[in-house]
Amino acid sequence: MAGRAARGRCWLLAALAGLGIAVGGCSAGADPTPEVTTRLVTPAGPPPTPTPPPGVSPTPLVPPELILSTLEVYQAGAVLVSVTGDVIGGQVEFLGRKYPLTRGSQSQYTFVPVDTEDPPGEHRLTVDVRMPNGTRGTLEATVTVLATRWTVGYLEFSPEQTAALLDPKVIAEELAMLRALYTKVTPVKLWNGPWLLPVQGALTARFGEQRSINGGPPGGHHGGTDIGAAEGTPVAATNSGTVVLARELKVRGNMVIIDHGGGLYSGYAHLRDIAVAEGDAVAAGQMVGTVGNTGLSTGAHLHWEMAAHGVLLDALRFTDGTNGF
Ligand SMILES: [Zn+2]
């Protein structure tokens, strides 16, 4: 395979990455089943002592409880962090980055991303929470980041493609536009239930794959998961949300991006047709477009991106259970 461009790959050296392993198998995502509960380091304080109206006894607040989808997460994976109890807001800190909690149906939550280059090993995760009576507390856990072994792909591009589309400026501009979009946090939960594979087909390039272009040294990380399928095959939304981008891009071709709320997004690139418009609400499994070969692509395939708080993640880890949800 070395030196040959595999069919159905796209070239998105972009940046960040991960590695997709197992395909298939779905796991629920909605409000996670408590799997791990960590200790309350700074107790939320004694029960509130409001002065209720005469004859009415005060309702004690339910103390916060931290629930993590997993305590071991791979590079390019994500941990679903939830806090139950009478909590009105808060912030998670992990690996030096901070993420706001978003109100879910039964908890305050967020998806905490692990980047491709985040260091493996044990790291402290802390959550600062606020309660309705003004009390603040801190919850903490130790999360182990596991190393991912990246695959290497060998691609060839024609001089025309290299000249026109491998221009680093073109790539950088598109990436900057996407990063600006992916870092916005809509403070509402727009997803529900399990994450679906958008299309059935062969896995032609894993997330995080390093690329050797025209025989050059491997570098970068593929920013999505490539699934090969015939042109015109329907592409389904991996979960419900709001369409925030539905147009043609230079590198990713016709693209649709769905905001799932809370800083989590899914993207579908190289589409032949786009079936939704910006601003549309979409349901899980709803068709957003069809598989194509638009943009910088060497064969019909879907390039599927997932991003949490601006960090591109391995989409397959949302469907294979390795993130613990
Ligand atoms: Zn791709």
Residues whose N, C-alpha, C, O or C-beta is under 5 A from the ligand:
A	BS01	ZN	C10 L12 G224 T225 D226 H303
